[in-house]
Amino acid sequence: MERKSAKSSSWLDGFAVALSALCLLHCLALPLVVVGLPFLSQFAETHLHAQVLVAVLPLSIVALGLGYRKHRDARIVAAGAAGMLLLVIGATVAHEQLGVLADRAFTVTGSLTLATAHFVNAYRSKLTRSSC
């Protein structure tokens, strides 16, 4: 049972890292696309960050929770929570009230923090699994 949980935790962490990387790529590439191809901006009526949070937050919470059950390192969970908080601020408050630059700063910082937390979570979960 423990081994099955370890595999699902590792898979979830990997998927969460991929989502964070996709978000980071979006945040860094979209301004270049909009600057290089101004006509595309007229078609962008929705804000992708808020929609991506619907997938990122639950996945991250589950993956970090499963990892915590193995390694019991609250610092990893705290780093993940900080990354999620930065993403939420970037997608909501910063986007609506502080402008696109603040939105990008919060989102990029949050994505990197969350991806790092997931990477360490997966690594520590593997170490704990292999030492048992």
DSSP file (Angstrom, degrees, kcal/mol; ACC not computed):
  #  RESIDUE AA STRUCTURE BP1 BP2  ACC     N-H-->O    O-->H-N    N-H-->O    O-->H-N    TCO  KAPPA ALPHA  PHI   PSI    X-CA   Y-CA   Z-CA
    1    1 A M     >        0   0    0      0, 0.0     4,-1.9     0, 0.0     5,-0.2   0.000 360.0 360.0 360.0 -41.9    0.0    0.0    0.0
    2    2 A E  H  >  +     0   0    0      1,-0.2     4,-1.9     2,-0.2     5,-0.1   0.878 360.0  52.3 -63.3 -38.7    2.8    2.4    0.9
    3    3 A R  H  > S+     0   0    0      2,-0.2     4,-2.1     1,-0.2    -1,-0.2   0.884 107.5  51.2 -66.7 -39.6    4.6    1.7   -2.4
    4    4 A K  H  > S+     0   0    0      1,-0.2     4,-2.1     2,-0.2    -1,-0.2   0.901 110.2  49.9 -64.3 -41.2    1.4    2.5   -4.4
    5    5 A S  H  X S+     0   0    0     -4,-1.9     4,-2.3     1,-0.2    -1,-0.2   0.868 108.7  53.1 -64.4 -37.5    1.1    5.8   -2.6
    6    6 A A  H  X S+     0   0    0     -4,-1.9     4,-2.5     2,-0.2    -2,-0.2   0.905 109.1  48.8 -65.3 -41.5    4.7    6.6   -3.3
    7    7 A K  H  X S+     0   0    0     -4,-2.1     4,-2.4     2,-0.2    -2,-0.2   0.911 112.7  47.1 -65.1 -41.9    4.2    6.0   -7.0
    8    8 A S  H  X S+     0   0    0     -4,-2.1     4,-2.5     2,-0.2    -2,-0.2   0.879 112.3  50.5 -68.7 -35.9    1.1    8.2   -7.1
    9    9 A S  H  X S+     0   0    0     -4,-2.3     4,-2.6     2,-0.2    -2,-0.2   0.929 111.9  47.0 -65.0 -44.7    2.9   10.9   -5.1
   10   10 A S  H  X S+     0   0    0     -4,-2.5     4,-2.3     2,-0.2    -2,-0.2   0.901 113.5  48.6 -63.9 -41.8    5.9   10.9   -7.5
   11   11 A W  H  X S+     0   0    0     -4,-2.4     4,-2.5     2,-0.2    -1,-0.2   0.916 112.5  48.2 -63.8 -44.2    3.6   11.0  -10.5
   12   12 A L  H  X S+     0   0    0     -4,-2.5     4,-2.7     2,-0.2    -2,-0.2   0.908 111.2  50.2 -64.6 -41.9    1.6   13.8   -9.1
   13   13 A D  H  X S+     0   0    0     -4,-2.6     4,-2.5     2,-0.2    -1,-0.2   0.920 111.3  49.2 -61.8 -43.0    4.7   15.8   -8.3
   14   14 A G  H  X S+     0   0    0     -4,-2.3     4,-2.1     2,-0.2    -2,-0.2   0.911 112.7  46.8 -61.9 -42.8    6.0   15.2  -11.8
   15   15 A F  H  X S+     0   0    0     -4,-2.5     4,-2.3     2,-0.2    -2,-0.2   0.893 111.8  51.2 -66.0 -39.8    2.7   16.4  -13.3
   16   16 A A  H  X S+     0   0    0     -4,-2.7     4,-2.5     2,-0.2    -2,-0.2   0.890 109.0  50.6 -65.8 -39.4    2.7   19.4  -11.0
   17   17 A V  H  X S+     0   0    0     -4,-2.5     4,-2.6     2,-0.2    -1,-0.2   0.916 110.2  50.7 -62.4 -42.5    6.2   20.4  -12.0
   18   18 A A  H  X S+     0   0    0     -4,-2.1     4,-2.4     2,-0.2    -2,-0.2   0.905 110.8  48.3 -62.6 -41.9    5.2   20.1  -15.7
   19   19 A L  H  X S+     0   0    0     -4,-2.3     4,-2.5     2,-0.2    -1,-0.2   0.908 111.4  50.0 -64.8 -41.2    2.2   22.3  -15.0
   20   20 A S  H  X S+     0   0    0     -4,-2.5     4,-2.6     2,-0.2    -2,-0.2   0.910 111.4  48.9 -62.5 -41.6    4.3   24.9  -13.2
   21   21 A A  H  X S+     0   0    0     -4,-2.6     4,-2.9     2,-0.2    -2,-0.2   0.894 110.5  50.9 -64.3 -40.1    6.8   24.8  -16.1
   22   22 A L  H  X S+     0   0    0     -4,-2.4     4,-2.5     2,-0.2    -2,-0.2   0.911 111.2  48.2 -63.0 -42.1    3.9   25.3  -18.6
   23   23 A C  H  X S+     0   0    0     -4,-2.5     4,-2.7     2,-0.2    -2,-0.2   0.921 112.3  48.9 -63.3 -44.4    2.7   28.2  -16.6
   24   24 A L  H  X S+     0   0    0     -4,-2.6     4,-2.3     2,-0.2     5,-0.3   0.922 111.3  49.5 -61.7 -44.9    6.2   29.7  -16.5
   25   25 A L  H  X S+     0   0    0     -4,-2.9     4,-2.8     1,-0.2     5,-0.3   0.915 111.5  49.5 -60.0 -43.7    6.6   29.2  -20.2
   26   26 A H  H  X S+     0   0    0     -4,-2.5     4,-2.5     1,-0.2    -2,-0.2   0.931 111.2  49.1 -60.1 -46.1    3.3   30.9  -20.8
   27   27 A C  H  < S+     0   0    0     -4,-2.7    -2,-0.2     1,-0.2    -1,-0.2   0.870 118.6  38.3 -64.5 -37.8    4.2   33.8  -18.5
   28   28 A L  H  X S+     0   0    0     -4,-2.3     4,-0.6    -5,-0.2    -1,-0.2   0.835 121.8  41.5 -83.1 -33.1    7.5   34.4  -20.2
   29   29 A A  H  X S+     0   0    0     -4,-2.8     4,-2.3    -5,-0.3     3,-0.3   0.847 100.9  67.6 -85.9 -34.9    6.5   33.7  -23.8
   30   30 A L  H  X S+     0   0    0     -4,-2.5     4,-2.9    -5,-0.3     5,-0.2   0.900  98.4  51.1 -58.0 -44.4    3.2   35.5  -24.0
   31   31 A P  H  > S+     0   0    0      0, 0.0     4,-2.5     0, 0.0    -1,-0.2   0.901 111.0  49.9 -59.8 -37.0    4.6   39.0  -23.7
   32   32 A L  H  X S+     0   0    0     -4,-0.6     4,-2.7    -3,-0.3    -2,-0.2   0.902 112.1  47.2 -66.5 -39.4    7.0   38.3  -26.5
   33   33 A V  H  X S+     0   0    0     -4,-2.3     4,-2.7     2,-0.2     7,-0.2   0.922 113.1  48.4 -66.0 -43.8    4.3   36.9  -28.7
   34   34 A V  H  < S+     0   0    0     -4,-2.9     7,-0.2    -5,-0.2    -2,-0.2   0.895 115.2  44.8 -65.8 -39.6    2.0   39.9  -27.9
   35   35 A V  H  < S+     0   0    0     -4,-2.5    -2,-0.2    -5,-0.2    -1,-0.2   0.922 118.8  42.5 -68.6 -43.2    4.9   42.4  -28.6
   36   36 A G  H  < S+     0   0    0     -4,-2.7    -2,-0.2     1,-0.3    -1,-0.2   0.806 128.0  28.9 -74.0 -29.7    5.9   40.6  -31.8
   37   37 A L    ><  +     0   0    0     -4,-2.7     3,-2.1    -5,-0.2     4,-0.4  -0.651  68.7 176.7-132.5  76.2    2.4   40.0  -33.1
   38   38 A P  G >  S+     0   0    0      0, 0.0     3,-1.0     0, 0.0     4,-0.5   0.755  73.8  68.3 -57.0 -28.3    0.2   42.8  -31.8
   39   39 A F  G >  S+     0   0    0      1,-0.2     3,-0.7     2,-0.2     4,-0.3   0.756  89.1  66.0 -66.6 -21.0   -2.9   41.6  -33.6
   40   40 A L  G X> S+     0   0    0     -3,-2.1     3,-1.6     1,-0.2     4,-0.6   0.815  87.2  69.1 -67.9 -29.7   -3.1   38.5  -31.4
   41   41 A S  G X4 S+     0   0    0     -3,-1.0     3,-0.8    -4,-0.4    -1,-0.2   0.787  88.4  63.6 -63.5 -26.5   -3.8   40.6  -28.3
   42   42 A Q  G <4 S+     0   0    0     -3,-0.7    -1,-0.3    -4,-0.5    -2,-0.2   0.727 102.4  50.7 -69.8 -19.1   -7.3   41.5  -29.6
   43   43 A F  G <4 S+     0   0    0     -3,-1.6     2,-1.4    -4,-0.3    -1,-0.2   0.574  86.3  91.8 -92.5 -10.7   -8.3   37.9  -29.5
   44   44 A A    <<  +     0   0    0     -3,-0.8    -1,-0.1    -4,-0.6    -3,-0.0  -0.664  40.2 149.5 -89.2  87.9   -7.2   37.3  -25.9
   45   45 A E        +     0   0    0     -2,-1.4     2,-0.2     2,-0.0    -1,-0.2   0.644  54.1  63.4 -93.4 -16.8  -10.3   38.0  -23.9
   46   46 A T  S    S-     0   0    0     -3,-0.2     2,-0.7     5,-0.0    -3,-0.0  -0.684  78.7-122.9-110.2 163.1   -9.7   35.7  -21.0
   47   47 A H     >  -     0   0    0     -2,-0.2     4,-0.9     1,-0.1     3,-0.5  -0.902  19.0-164.4-106.9 106.8   -7.1   35.5  -18.3
   48   48 A L  H  > S+     0   0    0     -2,-0.7     4,-2.4     1,-0.2     5,-0.2   0.797  78.9  67.6 -64.3 -33.2   -5.4   32.1  -18.4
   49   49 A H  H  > S+     0   0    0      1,-0.2     4,-1.6     2,-0.2    -1,-0.2   0.912 100.1  48.3 -58.0 -45.6   -3.7   32.3  -15.0
   50   50 A A  H  > S+     0   0    0     -3,-0.5     4,-0.6    41,-0.2    -1,-0.2   0.870 113.0  48.8 -64.0 -36.1   -7.0   32.1  -13.1
   51   51 A Q  H >< S+     0   0    0     -4,-0.9     3,-0.7     1,-0.2     4,-0.4   0.862 107.7  53.5 -72.7 -35.6   -8.2   29.2  -15.1
   52   52 A V  H >X S+     0   0    0     -4,-2.4     4,-2.6     1,-0.2     3,-1.3   0.822  96.8  67.9 -68.4 -30.8   -4.9   27.2  -14.7
   53   53 A L  H 3X S+     0   0    0     -4,-1.6     4,-2.2     1,-0.3    -1,-0.2   0.817  87.2  67.9 -58.1 -30.6   -5.2   27.6  -10.9
   54   54 A V  H << S+     0   0    0     -3,-0.7    -1,-0.3    -4,-0.6    -2,-0.2   0.837 113.2  29.8 -60.1 -32.7   -8.3   25.3  -11.0
   55   55 A A  H <> S+     0   0    0     -3,-1.3     4,-1.5    -4,-0.4    -2,-0.2   0.845 120.4  52.1 -91.3 -40.7   -5.9   22.4  -12.0
   56   56 A V  H  X S+     0   0    0     -4,-2.6     4,-2.7     1,-0.2     5,-0.2   0.917 105.4  51.7 -67.2 -46.6   -2.7   23.5  -10.3
   57   57 A L  H  X S+     0   0    0     -4,-2.2     4,-2.5     2,-0.2     5,-0.2   0.948 112.9  40.4 -63.3 -53.6   -4.0   24.1   -6.7
   58   58 A P  H  > S+     0   0    0      0, 0.0     4,-2.4     0, 0.0     5,-0.2   0.921 117.5  49.9 -62.4 -40.5   -5.8   20.8   -6.1
   59   59 A L  H  X S+     0   0    0     -4,-1.5     4,-2.6     1,-0.2     5,-0.2   0.923 113.0  46.3 -61.8 -44.7   -3.1   18.8   -7.8
   60   60 A S  H  X S+     0   0    0     -4,-2.7     4,-2.8    -5,-0.2     5,-0.3   0.903 110.9  51.9 -65.7 -41.7   -0.4   20.5   -5.8
   61   61 A I  H  X S+     0   0    0     -4,-2.5     4,-2.1    -5,-0.2    -2,-0.2   0.928 113.7  43.9 -61.6 -45.1   -2.2   20.1   -2.5
   62   62 A V  H  X S+     0   0    0     -4,-2.4     4,-2.6    -5,-0.2     5,-0.2   0.942 115.7  47.2 -65.9 -47.2   -2.7   16.4   -3.0
   63   63 A A  H  X S+     0   0    0     -4,-2.6     4,-2.1     1,-0.2    -2,-0.2   0.922 115.2  44.8 -63.0 -45.0    0.9   15.8   -4.2
   64   64 A L  H  X S+     0   0    0     -4,-2.8     4,-2.4    -5,-0.2    -1,-0.2   0.879 113.2  51.9 -67.3 -36.5    2.5   17.8   -1.4
   65   65 A G  H  X S+     0   0    0     -4,-2.1     4,-1.7    -5,-0.3    -2,-0.2   0.918 110.2  47.6 -65.1 -43.9    0.2   16.1    1.1
   66   66 A L  H  X S+     0   0    0     -4,-2.6     4,-0.7     1,-0.2    -2,-0.2   0.897 113.4  48.8 -64.1 -39.9    1.1   12.6   -0.1
   67   67 A G  H >X S+     0   0    0     -4,-2.1     4,-2.5    -5,-0.2     3,-1.2   0.905 106.9  55.4 -65.6 -40.8    4.8   13.5    0.0
   68   68 A Y  H 3X S+     0   0    0     -4,-2.4     4,-2.0     1,-0.3    -1,-0.2   0.864  98.6  62.1 -60.8 -35.9    4.5   15.0    3.5
   69   69 A R  H 3< S+     0   0    0     -4,-1.7    -1,-0.3     1,-0.2    -2,-0.2   0.791 113.3  37.3 -60.1 -25.9    3.0   11.7    4.7
   70   70 A K  H << S+     0   0    0     -3,-1.2    -2,-0.2    -4,-0.7    -1,-0.2   0.917 130.0  23.7 -89.5 -54.2    6.4   10.1    3.7
   71   71 A H  H  < S-     0   0    0     -4,-2.5    -3,-0.2     2,-0.1    -2,-0.2   0.676  80.7-148.2 -94.9 -17.7    9.1   12.6    4.6
   72   72 A R     <  +     0   0    0     -4,-2.0     2,-0.9    -5,-0.4    -4,-0.1   0.785  44.3 146.2  56.2  31.7    7.3   14.7    7.3
   73   73 A D    >>  -     0   0    0      1,-0.2     4,-1.0    -6,-0.1     3,-1.0  -0.847  29.9-172.4-102.5 101.8    9.2   17.8    6.2
   74   74 A A  H 3> S+     0   0    0     -2,-0.9     4,-2.7     1,-0.2     5,-0.2   0.721  78.6  71.0 -67.2 -21.3    6.9   20.8    6.8
   75   75 A R  H 3> S+     0   0    0      2,-0.2     4,-2.3     1,-0.2    -1,-0.2   0.869  96.5  51.7 -64.3 -34.9    9.3   23.1    5.1
   76   76 A I  H <> S+     0   0    0     -3,-1.0     4,-2.3     2,-0.2    -1,-0.2   0.926 111.6  45.9 -66.4 -44.4    8.5   21.5    1.7
   77   77 A V  H  X S+     0   0    0     -4,-1.0     4,-2.7     2,-0.2    -2,-0.2   0.898 111.9  52.2 -65.2 -40.1    4.8   22.0    2.3
   78   78 A A  H  X S+     0   0    0     -4,-2.7     4,-2.4     2,-0.2    -2,-0.2   0.900 109.6  48.9 -63.6 -40.6    5.4   25.6    3.4
   79   79 A A  H  X S+     0   0    0     -4,-2.3     4,-2.3     2,-0.2    -1,-0.2   0.912 112.3  48.7 -64.6 -41.5    7.4   26.4    0.3
   80   80 A G  H  X S+     0   0    0     -4,-2.3     4,-2.5     2,-0.2    -2,-0.2   0.909 111.1  49.7 -63.4 -41.8    4.6   24.8   -1.8
   81   81 A A  H  X S+     0   0    0     -4,-2.7     4,-2.6     2,-0.2    -2,-0.2   0.896 110.0  51.1 -64.1 -39.9    2.0   26.8    0.0
   82   82 A A  H  X S+     0   0    0     -4,-2.4     4,-2.4     2,-0.2    -2,-0.2   0.917 110.7  49.1 -63.4 -42.4    4.0   30.0   -0.5
   83   83 A G  H  X S+     0   0    0     -4,-2.3     4,-2.1     2,-0.2    -2,-0.2   0.913 112.0  48.1 -62.4 -42.8    4.3   29.3   -4.2
   84   84 A M  H  X S+     0   0    0     -4,-2.5     4,-2.5     2,-0.2    -2,-0.2   0.905 110.6  51.9 -64.3 -40.5    0.5   28.6   -4.5
   85   85 A L  H  X S+     0   0    0     -4,-2.6     4,-2.7     1,-0.2     5,-0.2   0.923 109.3  49.6 -62.0 -44.2   -0.2   31.9   -2.6
   86   86 A L  H  X S+     0   0    0     -4,-2.4     4,-2.5     1,-0.2    -1,-0.2   0.895 110.8  50.5 -61.3 -39.9    2.0   33.8   -5.0
   87   87 A L  H  X S+     0   0    0     -4,-2.1     4,-2.3     2,-0.2    -2,-0.2   0.920 111.0  48.2 -63.4 -43.4    0.2   32.3   -7.9
   88   88 A V  H  X S+     0   0    0     -4,-2.5     4,-1.4     2,-0.2     5,-0.3   0.924 112.5  48.2 -64.1 -44.3   -3.2   33.1   -6.5
   89   89 A I  H  <>S+     0   0    0     -4,-2.7     5,-2.7     1,-0.2     6,-0.6   0.923 112.7  49.5 -61.7 -43.1   -2.1   36.7   -5.8
   90   90 A G  I  <>S+     0   0    0     -4,-2.5     5,-0.6     1,-0.2    -1,-0.2   0.887 113.5  45.2 -62.7 -39.2   -0.7   37.0   -9.3
   91   91 A A  I  <5S+     0   0    0     -4,-2.3   -41,-0.2    -5,-0.2    -1,-0.2   0.672 129.7  18.3 -80.7 -16.6   -3.9   35.7  -10.9
   92   92 A T  I  X5S+     0   0    0     -4,-1.4     4,-2.6    -3,-0.3     5,-0.3   0.674 129.7  22.1-117.0 -83.2   -6.3   37.8   -8.9
   93   93 A V  I  >>S+     0   0    0     -5,-0.3     4,-3.0     1,-0.2     5,-0.7   0.931 126.5  44.6 -60.7 -52.0   -5.2   40.9   -7.0
   94   94 A A  I  >XS+     0   0    0     -5,-2.7     5,-1.3     1,-0.2     4,-1.2   0.909 115.7  48.0 -62.8 -41.8   -2.0   41.7   -9.0
   95   95 A H  I  4<S+     0   0    0     -5,-0.6     4,-0.2    -6,-0.6    -1,-0.2   0.928 120.3  36.4 -64.5 -44.6   -3.7   41.1  -12.3
   96   96 A E  I  <5S+     0   0    0     -4,-2.6    -2,-0.2     1,-0.1    -1,-0.2   0.857 134.3  17.1 -78.6 -35.8   -6.8   43.2  -11.5
   97   97 A Q  I  <5S+     0   0    0     -4,-3.0    -3,-0.2    -5,-0.3    -2,-0.2   0.718 126.2  40.3-114.9 -25.3   -5.2   46.0   -9.5
   98   98 A L  I  <<S-     0   0    0     -4,-1.2     4,-0.4    -5,-0.7     3,-0.2   0.595 100.4-119.4-107.8 -13.2   -1.5   46.2  -10.0
   99   99 A G     >< -     0   0    0     -5,-1.3     4,-2.2    -4,-0.2    -1,-0.2  -0.274  37.4 -57.7 100.7 174.7   -1.1   45.5  -13.7
  100  100 A V  H  > S+     0   0    0      1,-0.2     4,-2.6     2,-0.2     5,-0.2   0.818 126.3  56.4 -68.2 -33.9    0.5   43.0  -16.0
  101  101 A L  H  > S+     0   0    0      2,-0.2     4,-2.3     1,-0.2    -1,-0.2   0.927 111.2  43.4 -65.7 -44.2    4.1   43.5  -14.7
  102  102 A A  H  > S+     0   0    0     -4,-0.4     4,-2.7     2,-0.2     5,-0.3   0.899 112.0  55.1 -66.0 -40.2    3.1   42.7  -11.1
  103  103 A D  H  X S+     0   0    0     -4,-2.2     4,-2.4    -9,-0.4    -2,-0.2   0.943 111.1  44.4 -55.6 -49.8    1.0   39.8  -12.4
  104  104 A R  H  X S+     0   0    0     -4,-2.6     4,-3.0     2,-0.2     5,-0.3   0.900 112.1  52.2 -64.1 -42.1    4.0   38.4  -14.2
  105  105 A A  H  X S+     0   0    0     -4,-2.3     4,-2.1     1,-0.2     5,-0.2   0.940 114.2  41.9 -62.1 -47.8    6.4   38.9  -11.2
  106  106 A F  H  X S+     0   0    0     -4,-2.7     4,-2.6     2,-0.2    -1,-0.2   0.919 117.6  47.7 -64.4 -43.2    4.0   37.1   -8.7
  107  107 A T  H  X S+     0   0    0     -4,-2.4     4,-2.7    -5,-0.3    -2,-0.2   0.914 113.4  45.3 -68.6 -44.1    3.2   34.3  -11.2
  108  108 A V  H  X S+     0   0    0     -4,-3.0     4,-2.4     2,-0.2     5,-0.2   0.933 116.4  46.2 -65.4 -45.2    6.8   33.6  -12.3
  109  109 A T  H  X S+     0   0    0     -4,-2.1     4,-2.3    -5,-0.3    -2,-0.2   0.921 115.0  47.6 -62.9 -43.5    8.1   33.7   -8.7
  110  110 A G  H  X S+     0   0    0     -4,-2.6     4,-2.8    -5,-0.2     5,-0.2   0.897 111.3  50.7 -64.2 -41.2    5.2   31.5   -7.6
  111  111 A S  H  X S+     0   0    0     -4,-2.7     4,-2.6     2,-0.2     5,-0.2   0.922 112.8  45.6 -63.4 -44.9    5.7   29.0  -10.4
  112  112 A L  H  X S+     0   0    0     -4,-2.4     4,-2.2     2,-0.2    -2,-0.2   0.906 114.7  47.9 -65.5 -41.4    9.4   28.7   -9.6
  113  113 A T  H  X S+     0   0    0     -4,-2.3     4,-2.2    -5,-0.2    -2,-0.2   0.931 115.2  44.7 -64.4 -46.1    8.8   28.3   -5.9
  114  114 A L  H  X S+     0   0    0     -4,-2.8     4,-2.4     2,-0.2    -2,-0.2   0.903 112.8  50.6 -67.3 -41.8    6.0   25.7   -6.4
  115  115 A A  H  X S+     0   0    0     -4,-2.6     4,-2.4    -5,-0.2    -1,-0.2   0.905 111.2  49.3 -63.0 -40.6    8.0   23.8   -9.0
  116  116 A T  H  X S+     0   0    0     -4,-2.2     4,-2.7    -5,-0.2     5,-0.3   0.915 109.9  51.3 -64.0 -42.9   11.0   23.7   -6.7
  117  117 A A  H  X S+     0   0    0     -4,-2.2     4,-2.5     1,-0.2    -2,-0.2   0.909 111.7  47.3 -61.1 -42.0    8.8   22.5   -3.8
  118  118 A H  H  X S+     0   0    0     -4,-2.4     4,-2.6     2,-0.2    -1,-0.2   0.898 111.2  51.2 -66.7 -39.8    7.4   19.7   -6.0
  119  119 A F  H  X S+     0   0    0     -4,-2.4     4,-2.3     2,-0.2    -2,-0.2   0.945 114.4  42.5 -61.7 -48.1   10.9   18.7   -7.2
  120  120 A V  H  X S+     0   0    0     -4,-2.7     4,-3.2     2,-0.2     5,-0.3   0.887 112.5  55.4 -65.9 -38.7   12.2   18.5   -3.6
  121  121 A N  H  X S+     0   0    0     -4,-2.5     4,-2.1    -5,-0.3    -2,-0.2   0.928 110.7  44.2 -58.8 -46.8    9.0   16.7   -2.5
  122  122 A A  H  X S+     0   0    0     -4,-2.6     4,-2.1     2,-0.2    -2,-0.2   0.912 115.1  49.0 -65.7 -42.3    9.4   14.0   -5.1
  123  123 A Y  H  X S+     0   0    0     -4,-2.3     4,-2.3    -5,-0.2    -2,-0.2   0.937 113.5  45.0 -63.1 -47.9   13.1   13.7   -4.3
  124  124 A R  H  X S+     0   0    0     -4,-3.2     4,-2.4     1,-0.2    -1,-0.2   0.855 111.1  54.2 -67.3 -33.9   12.6   13.4   -0.5
  125  125 A S  H  X S+     0   0    0     -4,-2.1     4,-2.2    -5,-0.3    -1,-0.2   0.902 109.4  47.9 -65.2 -40.3    9.7   11.0   -1.1
  126  126 A K  H  X S+     0   0    0     -4,-2.1     4,-2.7     2,-0.2    -2,-0.2   0.911 111.5  50.3 -65.3 -42.9   12.0    8.7   -3.2
  127  127 A L  H  X S+     0   0    0     -4,-2.3     4,-1.6     1,-0.2    -2,-0.2   0.922 112.6  46.6 -60.8 -44.1   14.7    8.9   -0.5
  128  128 A T  H  X S+     0   0    0     -4,-2.4     4,-0.7     1,-0.2    -1,-0.2   0.902 113.6  49.2 -65.3 -41.1   12.3    8.0    2.2
  129  129 A R  H >< S+     0   0    0     -4,-2.2     3,-0.6     1,-0.2    -2,-0.2   0.909 112.5  46.6 -65.4 -42.9   10.8    5.2    0.1
  130  130 A S  H 3< S+     0   0    0     -4,-2.7    -1,-0.2     1,-0.2    -2,-0.2   0.756 108.6  55.3 -75.1 -23.3   14.2    3.7   -0.7
  131  131 A S  H 3<        0   0    0     -4,-1.6    -1,-0.2     1,-0.2    -2,-0.2   0.613 360.0 360.0 -84.4 -10.7   15.5    3.9    2.9
  132  132 A C    <<        0   0    0     -4,-0.7    -1,-0.2    -3,-0.6    -2,-0.2   0.469 360.0 360.0 -84.6 360.0   12.6    1.8    4.2
